[in-house]
């Protein structure tokens, strides 16, 4: 119960920062499995490029320390998971028909994740399936260049590029157009991904306030007086700020909003940590007050 309350509180706080249009549910797209054979080799080559670049980026971040094999495995396991930051590259790829082939074309901005995005993710997962730890071990020991990495991943560890793709059917139905995300939406999604695993916010998603309140009788307990002082300074009205900003015209609007979003992300992390700590303290106090309760009672609690 405590974990649920902490999660709901954190999600409610986030939903109060963003416009209601962002909190609304989006249509769920699914992968077009029939397209995978036509793009699998190209996807594999992009995976190898991403693994190489992301490991190099990690090296620069932790220098002079060396990147561990575990850190490389973590990158290879997440590179095909759209819920992780390592897979953000997928959001910039569009699938284009060219003659009797499908080509992957990189765009300047991240796009909405439609069936094309899901198809690339699915193809990526099929390529990496059982190869993620093997390619990570190879990268850690051999420290290859991109060409060698592409050859090992796409021809040796997997057969993604060993078979030439068949001609594209003439009656294939084209996919949706590539629709770039707004800068606000892209930034908010990056904040949400970066918060994954944060205390008190496991697998956090966007919900409207009404949805959250319907999940559970949330907010019936009285807040501590100490928390009330902190709440006054907590930026929980970003949605209102965004609305006010949209009505004004000014050259520095984007810069100001980027700063607001960054500040609110940092503030949320501090607040969620505090909520998680209070929940733990409350739980310990509850256990001390009722030491004679049976195991069944604890389970029902």
Phi and psi in degrees as a GROMACS rama.xvg file:
@    title "Ramachandran Plot"
@    xaxis  label "Phi"
@    yaxis  label "Psi"
@TYPE xy
-62.533  -43.9558  UNK-2
-61.7187  -38.3983  UNK-3
-65.7159  -42.7795  UNK-4
-62.3182  -42.2302  UNK-5
-63.1393  -43.4185  UNK-6
-62.3372  -45.8621  UNK-7
-64.1585  -38.9696  UNK-8
-62.8067  -45.5378  UNK-9
-62.9482  -44.5805  UNK-10
-65.7194  -37.1277  UNK-11
-63.7744  -39.5254  UNK-12
-62.3187  -43.4064  UNK-13
-65.4276  -42.7429  UNK-14
-65.1455  -24.2414  UNK-15
-79.7068  -12.166  UNK-16
-87.8213  -24.5406  UNK-17
-109.568  157.131  UNK-18
-60.0451  150.266  UNK-19
-62.1364  -26.8179  UNK-20
-64.3368  -31.0454  UNK-21
-77.1715  -30.4289  UNK-22
-76.9702  -16.3087  UNK-23
-65.6851  151.3  UNK-24
-71.2019  142.067  UNK-25
-102.714  155.219  UNK-26
-66.6916  136.005  UNK-27
-89.0385  124.921  UNK-28
-98.1535  154.282  UNK-29
-123.141  158.009  UNK-30
-71.262  146.777  UNK-31
-96.7872  93.4899  UNK-32
-59.8875  -29.9087  UNK-33
-67.2697  -17.5854  UNK-34
-86.6561  -15.5305  UNK-35
-59.0048  -44.197  UNK-36
-58.8546  -25.6445  UNK-37
-83.2572  -14.722  UNK-38
-123.772  -4.60411  UNK-39
-58.3129  -43.7511  UNK-40
-65.1122  -43.0032  UNK-41
-63.1154  -40.0201  UNK-42
-62.8937  -42.7597  UNK-43
-60.5682  -42.909  UNK-44
-64.0273  -37.4455  UNK-45
-68.308  -36.9721  UNK-46
-60.9617  -47.5459  UNK-47
-59.3378  -42.199  UNK-48
-62.8798  -43.586  UNK-49
-65.4424  -42.8225  UNK-50
-59.6308  -44.9957  UNK-51
-62.4399  -48.17  UNK-52
-67.6733  -40.1227  UNK-53
-71.9323  -33.4025  UNK-54
-68.177  -40.5743  UNK-55
-62.1962  -39.9701  UNK-56
-64.6187  -40.9851  UNK-57
-64.2149  -38.9011  UNK-58
-60.1344  -43.286  UNK-59
-66.4135  -34.2377  UNK-60
-70.0774  -37.075  UNK-61
-105.6  3.62153  UNK-62
-53.2021  139.652  UNK-63
-86.7934  3.68898  UNK-64
-68.2754  157.017  UNK-65
-96.634  147.741  UNK-66
-70.1517  129.532  UNK-67
-82.4074  163.112  UNK-68
-63.8384  -36.2751  UNK-69
-60.9452  -40.9715  UNK-70
-66.0109  -35.9819  UNK-71
-69.4851  -39.4554  UNK-72
-61.3957  -41.252  UNK-73
-60.7139  -41.8342  UNK-74
-64.5223  -45.512  UNK-75
-67.3489  -30.0874  UNK-76
-75.9788  -27.0548  UNK-77
-98.9067  -10.8878  UNK-78
-65.9219  -17.5881  UNK-79
-113.055  12.8488  UNK-80
-109.557  108.739  UNK-81
-63.0421  -12.7447  UNK-82
-81.977  -7.89968  UNK-83
-110.201  152.184  UNK-84
-65.0218  -29.7463  UNK-85
-63.0317  -16.5174  UNK-86
-100.83  8.92346  UNK-87
-57.6447  -24.9453  UNK-88
-59.2218  -30.4835  UNK-89
-62.45  -34.1073  UNK-90
-68.6814  -13.2436  UNK-91
-99.6149  1.16581  UNK-92
-100.981  132.245  UNK-93
-113.327  148.901  UNK-94
-102.79  119.866  UNK-95
-117.904  136.02  UNK-96
-78.6707  129.778  UNK-97
-138.011  99.4745  UNK-98
67.1842  -125.728  UNK-99
-101.005  25.6596  UNK-100
-129.696  163.075  UNK-101
-111.237  133.006  UNK-102
-119.588  143.472  UNK-103
-94.4411  124.298  UNK-104
-122.122  126.164  UNK-105
-80.5651  132.718  UNK-106
-99.8914  167.037  UNK-107
-73.1181  -34.735  UNK-108
-119.195  162.498  UNK-109
-70.7934  145.003  UNK-110
-112.28  169.196  UNK-111
-63.6988  141.465  UNK-112
-83.3473  95.6039  UNK-113
-101.36  -159.019  UNK-114
-64.5075  -29.441  UNK-115
-63.8826  -46.5447  UNK-116
-59.5429  -45.1342  UNK-117
-66.6878  -33.7982  UNK-118
-66.8142  -41.6484  UNK-119
-65.5114  -41.313  UNK-120
-61.025  -45.5388  UNK-121
-63.4193  -42.9066  UNK-122
-62.6173  -41.4015  UNK-123
-60.2547  -43.4602  UNK-124
-65.7762  -36.5828  UNK-125
-66.7653  -36.9721  UNK-126
-66.5265  -47.7441  UNK-127
-80.6093  -22.7325  UNK-128
-3.0135  -85.2412  UNK-129
-105.226  10.1744  UNK-130
-97.8721  -7.10434  UNK-131
-61.3283  -46.8065  UNK-132
-72.3924  -34.2642  UNK-133
-66.7537  -43.4728  UNK-134
-69.8701  -32.2671  UNK-135
-66.5084  -41.9009  UNK-136
-63.4975  -41.9119  UNK-137
-62.3098  -43.682  UNK-138
-65.3086  -38.699  UNK-139
-67.2097  -40.6201  UNK-140
-84.9072  -43.409  UNK-141
-91.9723  -24.0347  UNK-142
47.6913  59.2873  UNK-143
-77.1936  162.913  UNK-144
-82.8563  171.47  UNK-145
-59.3805  -43.6854  UNK-146
-58.5244  -45.1602  UNK-147
-66.6487  -37.968  UNK-148
-65.8621  -41.8379  UNK-149
-60.6963  -44.1018  UNK-150
-63.313  -45.4234  UNK-151
-67.3098  -46.5638  UNK-152
-70.739  -42.4539  UNK-153
-94.2678  -10.8439  UNK-154
-123.43  -31.2737  UNK-155
-99.521  -60.8155  UNK-156
-68.2833  -35.7616  UNK-157
-128.905  170.753  UNK-158
-112.818  29.6934  UNK-159
-59.0248  -33.2078  UNK-160
-113.315  13.2296  UNK-161
-82.3733  -22.2076  UNK-162
-117.212  130.754  UNK-163
-71.0273  132.709  UNK-164
-64.7307  145.305  UNK-165
-71.007  165.196  UNK-166
-63.7593  146.857  UNK-167
-73.0762  132.522  UNK-168
-59.1319  141.509  UNK-169
-69.494  -26.0915  UNK-170
-93.8521  14.8477  UNK-171
-63.1625  135.302  UNK-172
-82.3544  124.098  UNK-173
-61.6406  153.093  UNK-174
-82.7766  -179.89  UNK-175
-69.3573  156.739  UNK-176
-69.65  154.87  UNK-177
-75.4173  123.354  UNK-178
-116.885  108.919  UNK-179
-63.5387  146.931  UNK-180
-77.5052  156.517  UNK-181
-73.2667  155.882  UNK-182
-61.9527  -34.5042  UNK-183
-65.8522  -44.5692  UNK-184
-66.5183  -42.0815  UNK-185
-62.4339  -41.9754  UNK-186
-66.8374  -41.2337  UNK-187
-65.2902  -38.5366  UNK-188
-66.5521  -35.3396  UNK-189
-64.4534  -39.8233  UNK-190
-63.2416  -43.9651  UNK-191
-61.8886  -41.9084  UNK-192
-66.5281  -38.9119  UNK-193
-68.4835  -20.8471  UNK-194
-87.7576  -5.71187  UNK-195
-62.5685  132.959  UNK-196
87.974  -2.01199  UNK-197
-71.0328  143.125  UNK-198
-54.1012  129.579  UNK-199
83.0351  2.88098  UNK-200
-139.845  57.8803  UNK-201
-75.0178  127.941  UNK-202
55.5671  42.0792  UNK-203
-64.9816  140.444  UNK-204
-130.989  169.297  UNK-205
-85.7851  127.944  UNK-206
-135.049  154.336  UNK-207
-77.9496  162.24  UNK-208
-61.1198  -41.3651  UNK-209
-62.9744  -40.0871  UNK-210
-60.8293  -43.755  UNK-211
-65.9677  -42.4716  UNK-212
-68.2853  -27.9408  UNK-213
-76.6093  -23.6585  UNK-214
-63.743  -37.1894  UNK-215
-161.714  156.262  UNK-216
-72.6638  79.4403  UNK-217
-90.2998  137.634  UNK-218
92.9262  10.0995  UNK-219
-77.7516  -27.9815  UNK-220
-75.9711  148.012  UNK-221
-75.9859  142.698  UNK-222
-83.4903  150.879  UNK-223
-68.8359  149.444  UNK-224
-63.2829  -32.457  UNK-225
-64.6634  -35.6601  UNK-226
-69.9778  -28.5629  UNK-227
-62.7104  -36.284  UNK-228
-65.5795  -39.4412  UNK-229
-68.9507  -36.2612  UNK-230
-62.6008  -30.9866  UNK-231
-62.161  -31.258  UNK-232
-97.3684  -0.183938  UNK-233
-85.0447  127.572  UNK-234
-77.0463  78.594  UNK-235
-99.4355  11.9644  UNK-236
-124.091  41.8892  UNK-237
-64.0669  -32.7191  UNK-238
-57.9118  -42.5069  UNK-239
-66.4213  -40.651  UNK-240
-61.7117  -44.2989  UNK-241
-60.3142  -40.7541  UNK-242
-62.1753  -44.7396  UNK-243
-64.5481  -38.585  UNK-244
-66.837  -35.2902  UNK-245
-66.4334  -23.6948  UNK-246
-85.3244  -9.51284  UNK-247
-104.997  153.949  UNK-248
-114.909  132.945  UNK-249
-171.656  148.201  UNK-250
-67.8973  -27.7782  UNK-251
-96.8161  17.5195  UNK-252
-60.8806  -47.6024  UNK-253
-63.1787  -41.4734  UNK-254
-63.4494  -41.9135  UNK-255
-64.8356  -42.3424  UNK-256
-67.9203  -36.2221  UNK-257
-61.0038  -41.136  UNK-258
-66.7232  -40.9725  UNK-259
-61.6369  -44.5874  UNK-260
-64.6289  -42.7385  UNK-261
-63.0602  -43.4873  UNK-262
-64.2977  -40.5326  UNK-263
-68.452  -34.3954  UNK-264
-61.923  -44.9957  UNK-265
-65.6459  -40.0388  UNK-266
-66.6965  -38.0781  UNK-267
-62.0917  -41.6663  UNK-268
-61.196  -44.4551  UNK-269
-63.0884  -41.4095  UNK-270
-69.89  -41.4537  UNK-271
-64.0793  -38.1685  UNK-272
-59.7244  -41.7266  UNK-273
-66.4842  -41.9275  UNK-274
-63.4317  -42.7974  UNK-275
-61.2414  -42.1989  UNK-276
-64.1621  -42.0963  UNK-277
-65.0429  -37.5542  UNK-278
-63.9213  -41.7676  UNK-279
-64.3644  -42.3686  UNK-280
-63.1199  -42.3097  UNK-281
-61.9291  -41.7718  UNK-282
-66.0651  -42.0257  UNK-283
-63.2511  -40.8211  UNK-284
-64.7049  -37.0198  UNK-285
-64.1725  -41.3236  UNK-286
-67.4895  -36.4216  UNK-287
-69.6392  -32.2144  UNK-288
-76.5447  -26.1862  UNK-289
-126.012  65.9231  UNK-290
-73.9717  -16.6083  UNK-291
-97.6876  3.40203  UNK-292
-70.3255  147.029  UNK-293
-75.6306  167.87  UNK-294
-63.7185  -35.9859  UNK-295
-63.1725  -38.9859  UNK-296
-63.8136  -42.1057  UNK-297
-62.4168  -40.2188  UNK-298
-65.4763  -40.1669  UNK-299
-66.2683  -33.2755  UNK-300
